[in-house]
Amino acid sequence: MPLFKPELEYIADLVGYVTMPVPIGPAAWGTRLIFPIVRGTVEGPKMKGIARPFGADWAIIRADNCLELDVRLIVETDDGALIHVEYRGVIDMTQEQVEQLLSGQAVEGLKVHTAPRFETAHPDYVWLNRIQAVGCGSAEVVGEELKVMYSWYALRS
């Protein structure tokens, strides 16, 4: 029996589009790929707005075929708040999926798990500064872009 059982409070969904990766290449920690953010929407009971076309995912393909995410973006809410969102995450991929991603092909079945943190000065959203969130979702190729879809939840205990 666990000592603690967290509850999840739904915040919002993010549907974003990034360019296909800019490959930096094999480096000390793995193969670096940068996915610049093109656009996105955020919609849910706690937050509604857009993902500004600013920021990126500075991802690394590790030796174990996991894509380690390192994302920073800005959400602009419908009521004018600016929220810095930063998250790490992991996509567990097969060698075939890694090869497809590196060659620019469509990759099926990508499941994404993230741990977002938020930062804002807007009084209606400062509560976001004090939570740890989790996200889960997927990614798929749409034309020349990669569409990422997440649901964000606040961890409560």
Backbone as CSV, one residue per row, in Angstrom:
resi,resn,N_x,N_y,N_z,CA_x,CA_y,CA_z,C_x,C_y,C_z
1,MET,0.848,-1.183,0.000,0.000,0.000,0.000,0.891,1.243,0.000
2,PRO,0.632,2.193,-0.891,1.477,3.397,-0.936,1.251,4.282,0.287
3,LEU,2.280,5.022,0.636,2.161,5.979,1.727,1.284,7.164,1.341
4,PHE,1.363,7.566,0.068,0.585,8.710,-0.417,-0.029,8.361,-1.754
5,LYS,-1.224,8.852,-1.985,-1.897,8.648,-3.263,-2.276,10.010,-3.824
6,PRO,-1.564,10.476,-4.864,-1.861,11.805,-5.403,-3.184,11.827,-6.160
7,GLU,-3.755,13.007,-6.187,-4.927,13.259,-7.023,-4.502,14.205,-8.126
8,LEU,-5.197,14.155,-9.238,-4.894,15.012,-10.371,-6.026,15.995,-10.595
9,GLU,-5.666,17.277,-10.746,-6.633,18.330,-11.057,-6.344,18.816,-12.476
10,TYR,-7.305,18.649,-13.349,-7.133,19.006,-14.758,-6.964,20.512,-14.914
11,ILE,-5.905,20.909,-15.644,-5.635,22.326,-15.898,-6.081,22.705,-17.308
12,ALA,-5.498,22.047,-18.314,-5.792,22.407,-19.703,-5.119,21.419,-20.647
13,ASP,-5.513,21.509,-21.900,-4.862,20.772,-22.983,-4.038,21.739,-23.814
14,LEU,-2.874,21.282,-24.226,-2.041,22.023,-25.165,-2.013,21.244,-26.469
15,VAL,-2.345,21.913,-27.563,-2.157,21.354,-28.903,-1.189,22.292,-29.598
16,GLY,0.010,21.802,-29.852,1.042,22.650,-30.418,1.642,22.056,-31.678
17,TYR,2.260,22.931,-32.442,2.930,22.510,-33.673,4.361,22.995,-33.625
18,VAL,5.280,22.099,-33.924,6.700,22.425,-33.999,7.196,22.024,-35.380
19,THR,8.304,22.625,-35.797,8.882,22.224,-37.074,9.507,20.852,-36.913
20,MET,9.772,20.211,-38.022,10.558,18.989,-37.954,11.908,19.389,-37.369
21,PRO,12.621,18.459,-36.766,13.792,18.842,-35.974,14.937,19.431,-36.774
22,VAL,15.616,20.365,-36.105,16.892,20.874,-36.589,17.946,19.995,-35.910
23,PRO,18.608,19.119,-36.670,19.554,18.201,-36.024,20.894,18.867,-35.737
24,ILE,21.293,18.850,-34.482,22.609,19.337,-34.100,23.612,18.196,-34.257
25,GLY,23.127,16.978,-34.070,23.961,15.801,-34.294,24.386,15.125,-33.014
26,PRO,25.132,14.029,-33.168,25.624,13.300,-31.996,26.531,14.196,-31.152
27,ALA,26.296,14.169,-29.861,27.089,14.978,-28.932,27.381,14.133,-27.699
28,ALA,27.909,14.756,-26.680,28.339,14.030,-25.486,27.203,13.260,-24.803
29,TRP,25.976,13.816,-24.795,24.871,13.194,-24.067,23.923,12.426,-24.966
30,GLY,24.090,12.528,-26.281,23.206,11.859,-27.224,23.071,12.701,-28.476
31,THR,22.065,12.384,-29.276,21.838,13.128,-30.514,20.873,14.274,-30.243
32,ARG,21.353,15.494,-30.375,20.559,16.692,-30.075,19.698,17.059,-31.270
33,LEU,18.398,17.258,-31.011,17.428,17.722,-32.010,16.687,18.909,-31.418
34,ILE,16.549,19.986,-32.195,15.813,21.156,-31.719,14.548,21.297,-32.561
35,PHE,13.404,21.376,-31.871,12.096,21.505,-32.511,11.534,22.895,-32.204
36,PRO,11.716,23.902,-33.087,11.158,25.235,-32.825,9.619,25.226,-32.808
37,ILE,9.047,25.980,-31.889,7.589,26.076,-31.763,7.050,27.019,-32.832
38,VAL,6.009,26.569,-33.539,5.385,27.353,-34.603,4.124,28.045,-34.084
39,ARG,3.263,27.283,-33.403,2.002,27.827,-32.900,1.358,26.786,-31.984
40,GLY,0.297,27.205,-31.310,-0.424,26.261,-30.477,-1.592,26.909,-29.777
41,THR,-2.449,26.065,-29.216,-3.587,26.529,-28.430,-3.568,25.817,-27.081
42,VAL,-4.085,26.516,-26.080,-4.229,25.967,-24.740,-5.679,26.182,-24.356
43,GLU,-6.335,25.099,-23.948,-7.744,25.239,-23.604,-8.128,24.274,-22.502
44,GLY,-8.729,24.820,-21.458,-9.190,24.005,-20.346,-9.870,24.867,-19.309
45,PRO,-10.284,24.251,-18.202,-11.023,25.001,-17.187,-10.179,26.015,-16.418
46,LYS,-8.857,25.864,-16.413,-7.993,26.749,-15.630,-7.163,27.708,-16.479
47,MET,-7.134,27.473,-17.806,-6.283,28.276,-18.665,-6.778,28.156,-20.109
48,LYS,-6.836,29.307,-20.798,-7.233,29.309,-22.204,-6.420,30.378,-22.916
49,GLY,-5.831,30.017,-24.059,-5.048,30.991,-24.797,-4.275,30.344,-25.928
50,ILE,-3.124,30.936,-26.222,-2.293,30.444,-27.313,-0.869,30.197,-26.808
51,ALA,-0.176,29.316,-27.514,1.265,29.172,-27.322,1.906,30.095,-28.344
52,ARG,2.625,31.082,-27.847,3.281,32.020,-28.769,4.324,31.294,-29.619
53,PRO,4.562,31.788,-30.829,5.570,31.160,-31.694,6.985,31.552,-31.265
54,PHE,7.318,31.130,-30.071,8.587,31.480,-29.451,8.954,30.326,-28.529
55,GLY,10.147,29.850,-28.600,10.564,28.737,-27.767,10.802,27.504,-28.605
56,ALA,11.152,26.429,-27.926,11.481,25.201,-28.635,11.590,24.048,-27.654
57,ASP,11.741,22.870,-28.227,12.104,21.674,-27.487,13.544,21.359,-27.857
58,TRP,14.429,21.389,-26.861,15.837,21.068,-27.065,16.018,19.600,-26.655
59,ALA,15.599,18.695,-27.514,15.525,17.272,-27.184,16.852,16.555,-27.441
60,ILE,16.999,15.437,-26.752,18.176,14.560,-26.907,17.663,13.134,-27.121
61,ILE,18.175,12.467,-28.134,17.929,11.034,-28.262,19.044,10.328,-27.502
62,ARG,18.652,9.623,-26.463,19.626,8.937,-25.622,20.021,7.591,-26.242
63,ALA,21.050,6.971,-25.709,21.535,5.683,-26.203,20.486,4.581,-26.059
64,ASP,19.531,4.747,-25.121,18.495,3.727,-24.909,17.231,3.998,-25.740
65,ASN,17.342,4.865,-26.763,16.249,5.212,-27.687,15.138,6.052,-27.067
66,CYS,15.349,6.582,-25.893,14.372,7.512,-25.321,14.686,8.917,-25.833
67,LEU,13.624,9.648,-26.180,13.761,11.056,-26.533,13.492,11.838,-25.256
68,GLU,14.512,12.515,-24.761,14.387,13.299,-23.539,14.043,14.733,-23.913
69,LEU,12.897,15.213,-23.460,12.396,16.539,-23.812,12.935,17.607,-22.860
70,ASP,13.136,18.788,-23.406,13.552,19.965,-22.629,12.893,21.168,-23.303
71,VAL,11.664,21.477,-22.892,10.814,22.439,-23.591,10.659,23.712,-22.785
72,ARG,10.672,24.842,-23.500,10.334,26.134,-22.924,9.427,26.850,-23.907
73,LEU,8.310,27.383,-23.391,7.377,28.106,-24.245,6.671,29.178,-23.444
74,ILE,5.962,30.052,-24.162,5.180,31.114,-23.523,3.727,30.932,-23.913
75,VAL,2.864,30.855,-22.901,1.421,30.845,-23.112,0.912,32.259,-22.875
76,GLU,0.116,32.756,-23.823,-0.592,34.021,-23.641,-2.063,33.687,-23.489
77,THR,-2.615,33.968,-22.307,-4.009,33.625,-22.056,-4.950,34.618,-22.726
78,ASP,-6.197,34.219,-22.873,-7.199,35.089,-23.489,-7.410,36.383,-22.706
79,ASP,-7.101,36.356,-21.411,-7.241,37.583,-20.610,-5.921,38.333,-20.434
80,GLY,-4.916,38.012,-21.271,-3.709,38.820,-21.346,-2.536,38.411,-20.473
81,ALA,-2.645,37.330,-19.733,-1.524,36.881,-18.901,-0.467,36.201,-19.764
82,LEU,0.788,36.414,-19.386,1.896,35.691,-20.003,2.419,34.684,-18.992
83,ILE,2.520,33.427,-19.419,2.938,32.342,-18.533,4.094,31.598,-19.185
84,HIS,5.225,31.603,-18.500,6.375,30.824,-18.954,6.145,29.375,-18.530
85,VAL,6.252,28.459,-19.485,6.081,27.031,-19.210,7.393,26.337,-19.563
86,GLU,7.844,25.523,-18.642,9.086,24.785,-18.841,8.833,23.349,-18.412
87,TYR,9.231,22.401,-19.235,9.072,21.019,-18.799,10.100,20.091,-19.410
88,ARG,10.373,19.062,-18.640,11.181,17.933,-19.074,10.194,16.788,-19.312
89,GLY,10.621,15.833,-20.066,9.765,14.688,-20.310,10.520,13.597,-21.042
90,VAL,9.822,12.494,-21.270,10.426,11.333,-21.914,9.435,10.730,-22.904
91,ILE,9.962,10.371,-24.074,9.228,9.557,-25.040,10.057,8.294,-25.245
92,ASP,9.503,7.147,-24.884,10.191,5.867,-25.045,9.948,5.390,-26.475
93,MET,11.028,5.261,-27.264,10.897,4.902,-28.678,11.659,3.614,-28.985
94,THR,11.253,2.963,-30.048,12.005,1.822,-30.569,13.115,2.348,-31.478
95,GLN,14.053,1.498,-31.827,15.114,1.894,-32.753,14.516,2.302,-34.099
96,GLU,13.465,1.606,-34.526,12.798,1.948,-35.793,12.185,3.349,-35.724
97,GLN,11.555,3.694,-34.618,10.974,5.025,-34.469,12.054,6.103,-34.463
98,VAL,13.187,5.828,-33.821,14.305,6.782,-33.822,14.767,7.020,-35.252
99,GLU,14.958,5.958,-36.010,15.411,6.087,-37.390,14.399,6.849,-38.242
100,GLN,13.104,6.594,-38.028,12.060,7.330,-38.752,12.125,8.817,-38.412
101,LEU,12.250,9.143,-37.123,12.318,10.542,-36.696,13.521,11.240,-37.311
102,LEU,14.676,10.588,-37.272,15.895,11.197,-37.800,15.854,11.383,-39.311
103,SER,15.053,10.562,-40.009,14.964,10.685,-41.470,13.781,11.550,-41.908
104,GLY,13.010,12.102,-40.931,11.895,12.980,-41.265,10.622,12.264,-41.648
105,GLN,10.548,10.962,-41.402,9.347,10.191,-41.718,8.315,10.310,-40.601
106,ALA,7.084,9.947,-40.927,6.028,9.913,-39.924,6.351,8.829,-38.900
107,VAL,6.190,9.163,-37.628,6.444,8.220,-36.547,5.122,7.983,-35.832
108,GLU,4.710,6.742,-35.779,3.429,6.395,-35.148,3.634,5.969,-33.696
109,GLY,2.617,6.233,-32.879,2.571,5.686,-31.532,3.474,6.338,-30.506
110,LEU,3.773,7.629,-30.666,4.634,8.300,-29.689,3.808,8.754,-28.488
111,LYS,4.085,8.188,-27.332,3.425,8.563,-26.082,4.376,9.445,-25.279
112,VAL,3.845,10.570,-24.783,4.670,11.594,-24.146,4.272,11.735,-22.677
113,HIS,5.283,11.817,-21.793,5.058,12.070,-20.369,5.949,13.230,-19.951
114,THR,5.354,14.234,-19.297,6.085,15.449,-18.962,5.830,15.884,-17.515
115,ALA,6.670,16.815,-17.056,6.533,17.394,-15.717,6.652,18.916,-15.828
116,PRO,5.567,19.603,-16.242,5.624,21.060,-16.430,5.735,21.837,-15.121
117,ARG,6.435,22.981,-15.227,6.459,24.002,-14.189,6.053,25.306,-14.860
118,PHE,5.359,26.150,-14.123,4.830,27.398,-14.656,5.414,28.576,-13.882
119,GLU,5.519,29.711,-14.588,6.018,30.932,-13.949,5.267,32.119,-14.539
120,THR,4.658,32.923,-13.662,3.930,34.108,-14.110,3.851,35.125,-12.979
121,ALA,3.649,36.380,-13.358,3.423,37.444,-12.384,1.963,37.870,-12.372
122,HIS,1.158,37.346,-13.283,-0.241,37.755,-13.381,-1.018,37.275,-12.156
123,PRO,-1.722,38.177,-11.466,-2.383,37.810,-10.202,-3.410,36.681,-10.333
124,ASP,-4.040,36.537,-11.491,-5.034,35.472,-11.645,-4.406,34.089,-11.819
125,TYR,-3.093,34.041,-12.055,-2.442,32.765,-12.350,-1.246,32.462,-11.457
126,VAL,-1.003,33.283,-10.422,0.169,33.040,-9.567,0.091,31.684,-8.869
127,TRP,-1.086,31.122,-8.726,-1.220,29.790,-8.130,-0.426,28.752,-8.932
128,LEU,-0.233,29.007,-10.239,0.546,28.080,-11.060,2.006,28.018,-10.615
129,ASN,2.519,29.120,-10.043,3.902,29.150,-9.575,4.147,28.161,-8.443
130,ARG,3.079,27.751,-7.757,3.214,26.954,-6.541,2.834,25.486,-6.718
131,ILE,2.672,25.035,-7.948,2.270,23.637,-8.138,3.322,22.864,-8.915
132,GLN,3.251,21.561,-8.774,3.954,20.664,-9.689,2.880,20.054,-10.566
133,ALA,3.108,20.095,-11.859,2.143,19.527,-12.795,2.736,18.300,-13.471
134,VAL,1.861,17.512,-14.043,2.258,16.391,-14.890,1.461,16.502,-16.173
135,GLY,2.020,15.953,-17.215,1.329,15.960,-18.496,1.507,14.637,-19.198
136,CYS,0.508,14.282,-19.972,0.626,13.084,-20.804,-0.012,13.409,-22.137
137,GLY,0.472,12.745,-23.165,-0.064,13.028,-24.480,0.593,12.208,-25.559
138,SER,0.578,12.786,-26.759,1.119,12.079,-27.914,1.645,13.093,-28.920
139,ALA,2.309,12.567,-29.938,2.840,13.402,-31.007,2.658,12.664,-32.322
140,GLU,2.411,13.432,-33.387,2.246,12.832,-34.706,2.679,13.823,-35.769
141,VAL,3.131,13.312,-36.894,3.541,14.155,-38.009,2.297,14.591,-38.770
142,VAL,2.198,15.913,-39.029,1.111,16.495,-39.819,1.771,17.371,-40.877
143,GLY,1.829,16.875,-42.097,2.493,17.623,-43.159,3.962,17.786,-42.863
144,GLU,4.410,19.040,-42.833,5.823,19.344,-42.568,6.085,19.666,-41.096
145,GLU,5.086,19.441,-40.245,5.215,19.783,-38.834,4.935,18.571,-37.960
146,LEU,5.327,18.693,-36.707,5.016,17.691,-35.702,3.950,18.286,-34.790
147,LYS,2.834,17.606,-34.659,1.740,18.046,-33.788,1.894,17.341,-32.449
148,VAL,1.983,18.126,-31.370,2.077,17.569,-30.028,0.810,17.919,-29.267
149,MET,0.306,16.963,-28.520,-0.935,17.145,-27.770,-0.712,16.641,-26.351
150,TYR,-0.972,17.513,-25.366,-0.796,17.163,-23.968,-2.039,17.534,-23.184
151,SER,-2.290,16.795,-22.147,-3.212,17.220,-21.088,-2.360,17.494,-19.860
152,TRP,-2.555,18.676,-19.260,-1.798,19.080,-18.076,-2.669,18.952,-16.839
153,TYR,-2.056,18.426,-15.774,-2.745,18.226,-14.498,-1.883,18.741,-13.356
154,ALA,-2.503,19.348,-12.359,-1.817,19.703,-11.113,-1.826,18.476,-10.224
155,LEU,-0.687,18.158,-9.622,-0.616,17.079,-8.637,-1.130,17.606,-7.301
156,ARG,-2.061,16.903,-6.726,-2.604,17.270,-5.411,-2.471,16.069,-4.490
157,SER,-2.253,16.328,-3.201,-2.185,15.209,-2.248,-2.949,15.525,-0.985
